[in-house]
Amino acid sequence: MYYINATGRPTPQSYFKGETQLERSTINQGYFKLNDNLDVRVEVGGQYIVPFNWTSLGPQTIRLDNGFGYSDRFTYGLRGRLSLRLRRDIIGGAVLLDRNVLVASVYRSISTTPPPALIPQDPEPAFEITLEGQIVPTPVECYIFGNQPTNVSFGDLNAADITADGSRYGQGISFNYLCNSGASLPIKLYLIANPSSFSDNYIATSNPDLGIVMKHGDTTVKPWSSFDSILLNGKGDDRVYVAPVKNPAAKTMSTGAFTATAVLIMSIQ
């Protein structure tokens, strides 16, 4: 690029500005509505969010050599970032970017008069950002118990009545799960917990001679094992049974309050 300064005026500075024809989002602040599913934001030069008015690229950028000038600071390329944000929960695992959608136009100019004075603008933008159609995957998220902790209280227990097989003081726990995908497929639910000190079949409690058994149907679910379930149209429900169990080798068992912690994790097969 060559520049001839034959005006006798000071060497100009370079400016750029960004425009968009999209309407502002009423859901995501700082974004513009792309379609019913997505909002978009365009960032140029590491700090300027479209739209923005004429902005200087820095100090004087043109220097003269024998009546001809060349740029040693004029930025020919600008780094940018295009960010997308969902406007709503998506069922199906992907959204479609529309084709031939003009997201932003960036104009460039040089002028000796800084804003807010008039900056001459070429009717043709220096570059445009246009979407050409693309499928964007959205993460499939699933929640058990509505992603909230669930507490189980066994109440007051008689230590002499606690069995070694969990046949007393048991409780059934019903739970559901919900995903942001409408898929129907088999799943596994993993029990993550520390095993008791006297048997790896049971969940450890704060009392070393007391554990918790979990059963799915008639099958004992050991810590770090799993059981099968099913997801239908992104939803499902199931039920497990939990009960206290004592160490059969212990002659006596300390009394008092006890606690135990376990986590269920869903895995799509």
Contacts in CASP RR format, 6 or more apart in sequence:
PFRMAT RR
TARGET T0000
AUTHOR 0000-0000-0000
METHOD contacts of the structure
MODEL  1
MYYINATGRPTPQSYFKGETQLERSTINQGYFKLNDNLDVRVEVGGQYIV
PFNWTSLGPQTIRLDNGFGYSDRFTYGLRGRLSLRLRRDIIGGAVLLDRN
VLVASVYRSISTTPPPALIPQDPEPAFEITLEGQIVPTPVECYIFGNQPT
NVSFGDLNAADITADGSRYGQGISFNYLCNSGASLPIKLYLIANPSSFSD
NYIATSNPDLGIVMKHGDTTVKPWSSFDSILLNGKGDDRVYVAPVKNPAA
KTMSTGAFTATAVLIMSIQ
1 70 0 8 1.000
1 71 0 8 1.000
1 74 0 8 1.000
2 68 0 8 1.000
2 69 0 8 1.000
2 70 0 8 1.000
3 62 0 8 1.000
3 68 0 8 1.000
3 69 0 8 1.000
3 70 0 8 1.000
3 71 0 8 1.000
3 110 0 8 1.000
4 67 0 8 1.000
4 68 0 8 1.000
4 69 0 8 1.000
5 11 0 8 1.000
5 62 0 8 1.000
5 64 0 8 1.000
5 67 0 8 1.000
5 69 0 8 1.000
9 112 0 8 1.000
10 60 0 8 1.000
10 112 0 8 1.000
11 60 0 8 1.000
11 62 0 8 1.000
11 63 0 8 1.000
11 64 0 8 1.000
11 112 0 8 1.000
12 60 0 8 1.000
12 62 0 8 1.000
12 110 0 8 1.000
12 111 0 8 1.000
12 112 0 8 1.000
13 56 0 8 1.000
13 57 0 8 1.000
13 58 0 8 1.000
13 59 0 8 1.000
13 60 0 8 1.000
13 61 0 8 1.000
13 110 0 8 1.000
13 111 0 8 1.000
13 112 0 8 1.000
13 114 0 8 1.000
14 56 0 8 1.000
14 57 0 8 1.000
14 58 0 8 1.000
14 61 0 8 1.000
14 74 0 8 1.000
14 75 0 8 1.000
14 108 0 8 1.000
14 109 0 8 1.000
14 110 0 8 1.000
15 54 0 8 1.000
15 55 0 8 1.000
15 56 0 8 1.000
15 57 0 8 1.000
15 108 0 8 1.000
15 109 0 8 1.000
15 110 0 8 1.000
15 111 0 8 1.000
15 115 0 8 1.000
15 119 0 8 1.000
16 44 0 8 1.000
16 54 0 8 1.000
16 55 0 8 1.000
16 57 0 8 1.000
16 78 0 8 1.000
16 106 0 8 1.000
16 107 0 8 1.000
16 108 0 8 1.000
16 109 0 8 1.000
16 126 0 8 1.000
17 51 0 8 1.000
17 52 0 8 1.000
17 53 0 8 1.000
17 54 0 8 1.000
17 55 0 8 1.000
17 106 0 8 1.000
17 107 0 8 1.000
17 119 0 8 1.000
18 44 0 8 1.000
18 48 0 8 1.000
18 50 0 8 1.000
18 51 0 8 1.000
18 52 0 8 1.000
18 104 0 8 1.000
18 105 0 8 1.000
18 106 0 8 1.000
18 107 0 8 1.000
19 50 0 8 1.000
19 51 0 8 1.000
19 104 0 8 1.000
19 105 0 8 1.000
19 106 0 8 1.000
19 107 0 8 1.000
19 125 0 8 1.000
20 32 0 8 1.000
20 42 0 8 1.000
20 50 0 8 1.000
20 51 0 8 1.000
20 103 0 8 1.000
20 104 0 8 1.000
20 105 0 8 1.000
21 102 0 8 1.000
22 32 0 8 1.000
22 33 0 8 1.000
22 34 0 8 1.000
22 40 0 8 1.000
22 103 0 8 1.000
23 32 0 8 1.000
23 33 0 8 1.000
24 30 0 8 1.000
24 31 0 8 1.000
24 32 0 8 1.000
24 33 0 8 1.000
25 31 0 8 1.000
25 32 0 8 1.000
25 33 0 8 1.000
25 39 0 8 1.000
25 87 0 8 1.000
26 33 0 8 1.000
27 39 0 8 1.000
27 87 0 8 1.000
28 39 0 8 1.000
28 85 0 8 1.000
28 87 0 8 1.000
30 41 0 8 1.000
30 49 0 8 1.000
31 39 0 8 1.000
31 40 0 8 1.000
31 41 0 8 1.000
31 83 0 8 1.000
31 85 0 8 1.000
32 39 0 8 1.000
32 40 0 8 1.000
32 41 0 8 1.000
32 103 0 8 1.000
33 39 0 8 1.000
33 87 0 8 1.000
34 40 0 8 1.000
34 84 0 8 1.000
34 97 0 8 1.000
34 98 0 8 1.000
34 101 0 8 1.000
34 103 0 8 1.000
34 131 0 8 1.000
35 98 0 8 1.000
36 87 0 8 1.000
36 88 0 8 1.000
37 86 0 8 1.000
37 87 0 8 1.000
37 88 0 8 1.000
37 90 0 8 1.000
37 95 0 8 1.000
37 96 0 8 1.000
38 84 0 8 1.000
38 85 0 8 1.000
38 86 0 8 1.000
38 87 0 8 1.000
38 95 0 8 1.000
38 97 0 8 1.000
38 136 0 8 1.000
39 84 0 8 1.000
39 85 0 8 1.000
39 86 0 8 1.000
39 87 0 8 1.000
40 82 0 8 1.000
40 83 0 8 1.000
40 84 0 8 1.000
40 85 0 8 1.000
40 103 0 8 1.000
41 49 0 8 1.000
41 50 0 8 1.000
41 82 0 8 1.000
41 83 0 8 1.000
41 85 0 8 1.000
42 49 0 8 1.000
42 50 0 8 1.000
42 80 0 8 1.000
42 81 0 8 1.000
42 82 0 8 1.000
42 83 0 8 1.000
42 103 0 8 1.000
42 104 0 8 1.000
42 129 0 8 1.000
43 49 0 8 1.000
43 50 0 8 1.000
43 80 0 8 1.000
43 81 0 8 1.000
43 82 0 8 1.000
43 83 0 8 1.000
44 50 0 8 1.000
44 52 0 8 1.000
44 78 0 8 1.000
44 80 0 8 1.000
44 104 0 8 1.000
44 106 0 8 1.000
45 78 0 8 1.000
45 79 0 8 1.000
45 80 0 8 1.000
46 79 0 8 1.000
46 80 0 8 1.000
46 81 0 8 1.000
48 55 0 8 1.000
50 104 0 8 1.000
50 106 0 8 1.000
51 104 0 8 1.000
53 115 0 8 1.000
54 109 0 8 1.000
54 115 0 8 1.000
54 119 0 8 1.000
55 115 0 8 1.000
56 114 0 8 1.000
56 115 0 8 1.000
57 73 0 8 1.000
57 74 0 8 1.000
57 75 0 8 1.000
58 73 0 8 1.000
59 73 0 8 1.000
61 71 0 8 1.000
61 72 0 8 1.000
61 73 0 8 1.000
61 74 0 8 1.000
61 110 0 8 1.000
62 69 0 8 1.000
62 70 0 8 1.000
62 71 0 8 1.000
62 74 0 8 1.000
62 110 0 8 1.000
63 69 0 8 1.000
63 70 0 8 1.000
63 72 0 8 1.000
78 106 0 8 1.000
82 103 0 8 1.000
82 129 0 8 1.000
84 136 0 8 1.000
86 95 0 8 1.000
86 138 0 8 1.000
89 180 0 8 1.000
90 138 0 8 1.000
90 180 0 8 1.000
91 180 0 8 1.000
91 181 0 8 1.000
91 182 0 8 1.000
91 234 0 8 1.000
92 138 0 8 1.000
92 140 0 8 1.000
92 180 0 8 1.000
92 181 0 8 1.000
92 182 0 8 1.000
92 183 0 8 1.000
93 137 0 8 1.000
93 138 0 8 1.000
93 139 0 8 1.000
93 140 0 8 1.000
93 180 0 8 1.000
93 181 0 8 1.000
94 135 0 8 1.000
94 136 0 8 1.000
94 137 0 8 1.000
94 138 0 8 1.000
95 135 0 8 1.000
95 136 0 8 1.000
95 138 0 8 1.000
96 133 0 8 1.000
96 134 0 8 1.000
96 135 0 8 1.000
96 136 0 8 1.000
97 131 0 8 1.000
97 133 0 8 1.000
97 134 0 8 1.000
97 135 0 8 1.000
97 136 0 8 1.000
98 131 0 8 1.000
98 133 0 8 1.000
99 131 0 8 1.000
99 132 0 8 1.000
99 133 0 8 1.000
100 130 0 8 1.000
100 131 0 8 1.000
100 132 0 8 1.000
101 130 0 8 1.000
101 131 0 8 1.000
102 128 0 8 1.000
102 129 0 8 1.000
102 130 0 8 1.000
103 129 0 8 1.000
103 130 0 8 1.000
103 131 0 8 1.000
104 128 0 8 1.000
104 129 0 8 1.000
105 125 0 8 1.000
105 127 0 8 1.000
105 128 0 8 1.000
105 129 0 8 1.000
106 125 0 8 1.000
106 126 0 8 1.000
106 127 0 8 1.000
106 128 0 8 1.000
106 129 0 8 1.000
107 121 0 8 1.000
107 122 0 8 1.000
107 125 0 8 1.000
107 126 0 8 1.000
108 122 0 8 1.000
108 126 0 8 1.000
109 119 0 8 1.000
109 120 0 8 1.000
109 121 0 8 1.000
109 122 0 8 1.000
111 117 0 8 1.000
111 119 0 8 1.000
111 120 0 8 1.000
113 119 0 8 1.000
138 180 0 8 1.000
139 180 0 8 1.000
140 179 0 8 1.000
140 180 0 8 1.000
140 181 0 8 1.000
140 183 0 8 1.000
140 268 0 8 1.000
141 179 0 8 1.000
141 180 0 8 1.000
142 177 0 8 1.000
142 178 0 8 1.000
142 179 0 8 1.000
142 180 0 8 1.000
142 231 0 8 1.000
142 234 0 8 1.000
142 266 0 8 1.000
142 268 0 8 1.000
143 177 0 8 1.000
143 178 0 8 1.000
143 179 0 8 1.000
144 175 0 8 1.000
144 176 0 8 1.000
144 177 0 8 1.000
144 189 0 8 1.000
144 264 0 8 1.000
144 266 0 8 1.000
145 175 0 8 1.000
145 176 0 8 1.000
146 176 0 8 1.000
146 177 0 8 1.000
146 178 0 8 1.000
150 173 0 8 1.000
150 175 0 8 1.000
152 171 0 8 1.000
152 173 0 8 1.000
152 242 0 8 1.000
154 169 0 8 1.000
154 170 0 8 1.000
154 171 0 8 1.000
154 244 0 8 1.000
157 169 0 8 1.000
157 244 0 8 1.000
159 246 0 8 1.000
159 253 0 8 1.000
159 255 0 8 1.000
161 168 0 8 1.000
161 169 0 8 1.000
162 168 0 8 1.000
162 169 0 8 1.000
162 210 0 8 1.000
162 244 0 8 1.000
162 245 0 8 1.000
162 246 0 8 1.000
162 253 0 8 1.000
163 245 0 8 1.000
163 246 0 8 1.000
164 245 0 8 1.000
164 246 0 8 1.000
164 247 0 8 1.000
164 248 0 8 1.000
165 213 0 8 1.000
165 245 0 8 1.000
166 213 0 8 1.000
166 243 0 8 1.000
166 244 0 8 1.000
166 245 0 8 1.000
167 243 0 8 1.000
168 243 0 8 1.000
168 244 0 8 1.000
169 243 0 8 1.000
169 244 0 8 1.000
170 241 0 8 1.000
170 242 0 8 1.000
170 243 0 8 1.000
170 244 0 8 1.000
171 241 0 8 1.000
171 242 0 8 1.000
171 243 0 8 1.000
172 239 0 8 1.000
172 240 0 8 1.000
172 241 0 8 1.000
172 242 0 8 1.000
173 239 0 8 1.000
173 240 0 8 1.000
173 241 0 8 1.000
173 242 0 8 1.000
174 237 0 8 1.000
174 238 0 8 1.000
174 239 0 8 1.000
175 237 0 8 1.000
175 238 0 8 1.000
175 239 0 8 1.000
175 240 0 8 1.000
175 264 0 8 1.000
176 235 0 8 1.000
176 236 0 8 1.000
176 237 0 8 1.000
176 238 0 8 1.000
177 231 0 8 1.000
177 235 0 8 1.000
177 236 0 8 1.000
177 237 0 8 1.000
177 238 0 8 1.000
177 266 0 8 1.000
178 234 0 8 1.000
178 235 0 8 1.000
178 236 0 8 1.000
179 231 0 8 1.000
179 234 0 8 1.000
179 235 0 8 1.000
181 234 0 8 1.000
182 233 0 8 1.000
182 234 0 8 1.000
183 231 0 8 1.000
183 233 0 8 1.000
183 234 0 8 1.000
183 268 0 8 1.000
184 230 0 8 1.000
184 231 0 8 1.000
184 232 0 8 1.000
184 233 0 8 1.000
184 234 0 8 1.000
185 230 0 8 1.000
185 231 0 8 1.000
185 268 0 8 1.000
185 269 0 8 1.000
186 228 0 8 1.000
186 229 0 8 1.000
186 230 0 8 1.000
186 231 0 8 1.000
186 269 0 8 1.000
187 228 0 8 1.000
187 229 0 8 1.000
187 230 0 8 1.000
187 231 0 8 1.000
187 266 0 8 1.000
187 267 0 8 1.000
187 268 0 8 1.000
187 269 0 8 1.000
188 226 0 8 1.000
188 227 0 8 1.000
188 228 0 8 1.000
188 229 0 8 1.000
188 266 0 8 1.000
188 267 0 8 1.000
188 269 0 8 1.000
189 226 0 8 1.000
189 227 0 8 1.000
189 228 0 8 1.000
189 229 0 8 1.000
189 238 0 8 1.000
189 264 0 8 1.000
189 265 0 8 1.000
189 266 0 8 1.000
189 267 0 8 1.000
190 224 0 8 1.000
190 225 0 8 1.000
190 226 0 8 1.000
190 264 0 8 1.000
190 265 0 8 1.000
190 266 0 8 1.000
190 267 0 8 1.000
191 203 0 8 1.000
191 214 0 8 1.000
191 221 0 8 1.000
191 222 0 8 1.000
191 223 0 8 1.000
191 224 0 8 1.000
191 225 0 8 1.000
191 226 0 8 1.000
191 227 0 8 1.000
191 262 0 8 1.000
191 263 0 8 1.000
191 264 0 8 1.000
192 223 0 8 1.000
192 224 0 8 1.000
192 262 0 8 1.000
192 263 0 8 1.000
192 264 0 8 1.000
192 265 0 8 1.000
193 203 0 8 1.000
193 204 0 8 1.000
193 223 0 8 1.000
193 224 0 8 1.000
193 260 0 8 1.000
193 261 0 8 1.000
193 262 0 8 1.000
193 263 0 8 1.000
194 203 0 8 1.000
194 204 0 8 1.000
194 223 0 8 1.000
195 201 0 8 1.000
195 202 0 8 1.000
195 203 0 8 1.000
195 204 0 8 1.000
195 222 0 8 1.000
195 223 0 8 1.000
195 224 0 8 1.000
196 202 0 8 1.000
196 203 0 8 1.000
196 204 0 8 1.000
196 205 0 8 1.000
196 208 0 8 1.000
196 210 0 8 1.000
196 211 0 8 1.000
196 212 0 8 1.000
196 245 0 8 1.000
196 247 0 8 1.000
197 204 0 8 1.000
197 208 0 8 1.000
197 247 0 8 1.000
198 208 0 8 1.000
198 209 0 8 1.000
198 211 0 8 1.000
198 247 0 8 1.000
198 248 0 8 1.000
198 249 0 8 1.000
198 250 0 8 1.000
199 245 0 8 1.000
199 247 0 8 1.000
200 222 0 8 1.000
200 223 0 8 1.000
201 213 0 8 1.000
201 220 0 8 1.000
201 222 0 8 1.000
202 211 0 8 1.000
202 212 0 8 1.000
202 213 0 8 1.000
202 222 0 8 1.000
202 223 0 8 1.000
202 245 0 8 1.000
203 211 0 8 1.000
203 212 0 8 1.000
203 213 0 8 1.000
203 214 0 8 1.000
203 223 0 8 1.000
203 260 0 8 1.000
203 262 0 8 1.000
204 211 0 8 1.000
204 223 0 8 1.000
204 260 0 8 1.000
205 211 0 8 1.000
205 212 0 8 1.000
205 244 0 8 1.000
205 258 0 8 1.000
205 259 0 8 1.000
205 260 0 8 1.000
206 258 0 8 1.000
206 259 0 8 1.000
206 260 0 8 1.000
207 253 0 8 1.000
207 254 0 8 1.000
207 256 0 8 1.000
207 258 0 8 1.000
208 247 0 8 1.000
209 246 0 8 1.000
209 247 0 8 1.000
209 250 0 8 1.000
209 253 0 8 1.000
209 254 0 8 1.000
210 244 0 8 1.000
210 245 0 8 1.000
210 246 0 8 1.000
210 247 0 8 1.000
210 253 0 8 1.000
210 258 0 8 1.000
211 244 0 8 1.000
211 245 0 8 1.000
211 246 0 8 1.000
211 247 0 8 1.000
211 260 0 8 1.000
212 242 0 8 1.000
212 243 0 8 1.000
212 244 0 8 1.000
212 245 0 8 1.000
212 260 0 8 1.000
212 262 0 8 1.000
213 220 0 8 1.000
213 242 0 8 1.000
213 243 0 8 1.000
213 244 0 8 1.000
213 245 0 8 1.000
214 220 0 8 1.000
214 221 0 8 1.000
214 240 0 8 1.000
214 241 0 8 1.000
214 242 0 8 1.000
214 262 0 8 1.000
215 221 0 8 1.000
215 240 0 8 1.000
215 241 0 8 1.000
215 242 0 8 1.000
216 227 0 8 1.000
216 238 0 8 1.000
216 240 0 8 1.000
216 241 0 8 1.000
217 240 0 8 1.000
217 241 0 8 1.000
219 227 0 8 1.000
221 227 0 8 1.000
221 240 0 8 1.000
223 262 0 8 1.000
226 267 0 8 1.000
229 236 0 8 1.000
229 238 0 8 1.000
230 236 0 8 1.000
231 268 0 8 1.000
246 253 0 8 1.000
247 253 0 8 1.000
END
